[in-house]
Amino acid sequence: MLKLNILKVGGAVVEDDAALDAFIGRFSALDGLKLLVHGGGRTASDLASRLGIQTVMVGGRRVTDADTLKLVTSVYAGLVNKNIVAKLQGAGVKSFGICGADFGCIRSVRRPVTPEGVDYGFVGDVVDVDYDAISLLLFKNCVPVVAPITCDMNGQLLNTNADTVASELASALSRIFDVTLTFCFEKEGVLDADGRLIPRIDSASFEALKADGTVSGGMLPKLENAFAALRRGVSQVRIASASAPDAGTSIAL
């Protein structure tokens, strides 16, 4: 099987031009087929604050009302996506910026209200990935740059966690590629309570890290999606710094 590198970049990297430029340089130098998924939550939160739109996070996931949906669609699928595409073009990488709604390639359903009464609003849980549409771009030596906006079967846009989008794409594409998935952000990897890198996390140690509070907030969905990808056929998963994507924390079942 052909090898495919899928990198998800988020955190402070997306908002820092110098850090993003350095990451784009490393990503551009990767050999073979590759795909990039990006977040942009901090940019969205900053703009929301300036516009007087309250940001509400539950378990590391953004609650999305109608105004927030308009904002995150503009930021993720517009500003951040096209900025990354432009930088890749400048680095000589033929790239194509899309979100999950394009080609209907990532379809979701609106998340139901939780038993605890949490209504996430216009947040999508992925139910289907059209990996054929994505693979067509890859086989044309074009790098897909994917923003985490998806749609349902009735034409409704939905905000979807970028780590989830990366995990779902990696899982679907593992049917035809040997996929390595790397979640890249500004930290070295998953850190312990003293700020030291945890080199490897398996299912048992993940439960312990959750129980003692070492892993919380946005790291929870990242690790949940990492394990989901491995269970569904992805060959390797790492959580690493954008400055050293081959290092960091290795995830194992």
C-alpha positions in Angstrom: 0.0 0.0 0.0 1.1 3.6 -0.7 2.1 5.5 2.4 0.1 8.6 3.3 1.1 11.1 6.0 -1.8 13.0 7.6 -0.9 15.9 9.8 -3.3 17.9 11.9 -2.0 21.3 13.0 -3.6 23.6 15.5 -3.0 25.4 18.7 -0.8 28.5 18.7 1.0 27.3 15.6 -1.9 28.4 13.3 -2.0 31.9 14.8 1.8 32.5 14.8 3.1 33.4 11.3 6.7 32.4 12.1 5.6 29.1 13.7 3.2 28.4 10.8 5.9 29.3 8.2 8.4 26.9 9.9 5.8 24.1 10.0 4.8 24.7 6.3 8.5 24.3 5.5 8.7 21.0 7.3 5.4 19.7 5.9 6.4 20.7 2.4 9.6 18.6 2.7 7.8 15.4 3.5 8.1 12.8 0.8 5.2 11.1 -0.8 1.5 11.6 -0.4 0.3 13.9 2.4 -2.8 15.7 3.7 -3.2 18.5 6.1 -6.1 19.1 8.5 -6.1 22.4 10.5 -7.8 23.9 13.4 -8.0 27.6 14.3 -9.9 27.7 17.5 -7.9 30.5 19.1 -8.4 32.8 16.1 -12.1 32.1 16.3 -12.2 32.8 20.0 -10.3 36.0 19.6 -12.6 37.2 16.9 -15.7 36.1 18.9 -14.5 38.2 21.8 -14.1 41.3 19.6 -17.6 40.8 18.2 -19.2 40.2 21.6 -19.9 36.5 20.9 -19.4 34.4 24.0 -17.2 31.3 23.7 -18.3 28.3 25.6 -16.2 25.1 25.8 -17.3 21.8 27.3 -14.8 19.0 27.6 -12.5 20.7 25.1 -15.2 21.1 22.5 -16.8 24.4 21.4 -20.5 24.9 21.9 -21.8 26.4 18.6 -24.9 28.6 18.4 -26.0 30.1 15.1 -23.8 33.2 15.4 -20.8 31.1 16.4 -21.4 28.8 13.4 -21.2 31.8 11.0 -18.0 32.9 12.7 -16.2 29.6 12.7 -17.1 28.8 9.1 -15.7 32.2 8.1 -12.5 31.7 10.1 -11.8 27.9 9.6 -13.0 27.4 6.0 -12.1 31.0 4.9 -9.3 32.9 6.5 -7.2 30.1 8.1 -7.7 27.6 5.3 -6.8 30.0 2.5 -3.8 31.4 4.4 -2.4 27.9 4.8 -3.1 27.1 1.1 -1.3 30.3 0.0 1.7 29.5 2.2 1.9 26.0 0.7 1.6 27.4 -2.9 4.5 29.8 -2.0 6.5 26.7 -0.9 5.9 25.1 -4.2 3.3 22.6 -3.0 0.2 22.2 -5.2 -2.6 22.3 -2.7 -6.4 22.5 -2.6 -8.3 24.0 0.3 -11.6 22.4 1.2 -13.9 21.8 4.2 -15.9 18.7 4.9 -18.9 20.2 3.1 -17.0 20.3 -0.3 -17.8 17.2 -2.4 -19.9 16.2 0.6 -16.7 14.4 1.6 -17.3 14.5 5.4 -20.9 14.1 6.4 -22.1 14.6 10.0 -25.2 14.6 12.1 -26.0 17.3 14.7 -24.9 16.1 18.1 -27.8 15.3 20.4 -28.3 16.9 23.8 -26.3 14.9 26.3 -27.9 13.1 29.2 -26.4 15.8 31.4 -28.4 18.4 29.4 -25.5 19.9 27.4 -26.6 21.2 24.1 -23.6 21.7 21.8 -25.7 23.4 19.2 -24.5 23.2 15.6 -21.8 20.7 16.3 -21.4 17.7 14.0 -20.5 14.1 14.7 -19.1 12.4 11.7 -21.0 9.6 10.2 -19.5 9.2 6.7 -16.3 10.1 4.8 -16.2 9.9 1.0 -12.5 8.8 0.8 -12.8 8.4 -3.0 -13.2 12.2 -3.4 -10.1 12.9 -1.3 -8.1 10.1 -2.9 -8.7 11.7 -6.3 -6.9 14.8 -5.2 -4.1 12.8 -3.6 -3.5 10.7 -6.8 -3.3 14.0 -8.7 -0.3 14.9 -6.5 -2.4 17.6 -4.9 -2.3 18.1 -1.2 -5.8 18.5 0.4 -5.9 21.1 3.1 -9.1 20.4 5.1 -11.0 22.7 7.4 -13.2 21.3 10.2 -16.6 22.4 8.9 -18.8 19.5 7.8 -22.5 19.2 6.7 -25.4 17.0 7.3 -27.7 15.3 4.7 -30.1 18.3 4.7 -27.7 21.1 3.7 -26.8 22.2 7.3 -23.3 23.3 8.0 -21.9 21.9 11.3 -18.8 22.7 13.3 -16.7 19.6 13.9 -13.7 19.1 16.1 -10.6 19.3 13.9 -8.9 16.3 15.7 -12.1 14.3 15.0 -11.9 15.3 11.3 -8.3 14.2 11.1 -9.0 10.9 12.9 -12.0 10.2 10.6 -10.1 11.0 7.4 -7.2 8.9 8.5 -9.5 6.0 9.4 -11.3 6.1 6.1 -8.2 6.5 4.0 -6.5 3.6 5.7 -8.7 1.4 3.5 -6.5 2.3 0.6 -3.3 3.7 2.1 -0.8 2.9 4.9 -1.6 6.0 7.0 0.5 7.7 9.7 -1.5 10.3 11.6 0.3 13.1 13.6 -1.4 15.7 15.7 0.9 18.7 15.8 0.7 21.7 18.1 2.9 24.0 20.1 3.9 21.6 22.9 6.4 18.8 22.8 3.7 16.2 23.0 1.5 14.9 25.9 3.1 16.2 29.1 2.9 14.9 32.7 2.1 17.0 35.8 5.7 18.3 35.9 5.7 19.3 32.3 7.8 16.4 31.1 7.1 14.5 27.9 5.2 11.2 28.2 6.9 9.2 25.3 4.2 6.6 25.0 0.5 6.3 26.0 -1.6 3.1 25.7 -5.2 2.6 26.6 -4.5 1.6 30.2 -2.2 4.6 30.9 -4.7 6.9 29.2 -7.4 5.9 31.7 -5.0 6.6 34.5 -4.0 10.0 33.1 -7.7 10.9 32.8 -8.4 9.8 36.4 -5.6 11.8 38.0 -6.3 14.9 35.9 -3.0 14.9 34.0 -5.0 14.8 30.8 -7.9 17.3 30.5 -9.5 19.9 28.4 -8.6 19.9 24.7 -6.1 17.0 25.1 -9.0 14.7 25.9 -10.6 14.7 22.4 -7.2 14.6 20.8 -6.3 11.4 22.6 -9.8 9.9 22.2 -9.4 10.5 18.4 -5.9 9.1 18.4 -7.1 5.8 19.9 -10.2 5.7 17.6 -7.9 6.0 14.5 -5.7 3.1 15.7 -8.7 0.9 16.4 -9.9 1.6 12.8 -6.8 0.7 10.9 -4.4 3.6 11.0 -0.8 2.3 11.2 0.8 4.9 13.5 -0.4 7.8 15.6 1.7 10.5 17.3 1.0 13.7 19.2 4.0 16.0 18.7 5.3 19.5 18.4 4.9 21.2 15.0 8.6 21.8 15.2 9.4 18.0 15.5 6.5 16.0 14.2 8.6 12.8 14.1 9.1 12.9 17.9 6.6 13.5 20.6 4.2 11.0 22.2 3.5 7.7 20.5 0.0 6.3 20.9 -0.6 2.6 21.2 -3.6 0.4 21.9 
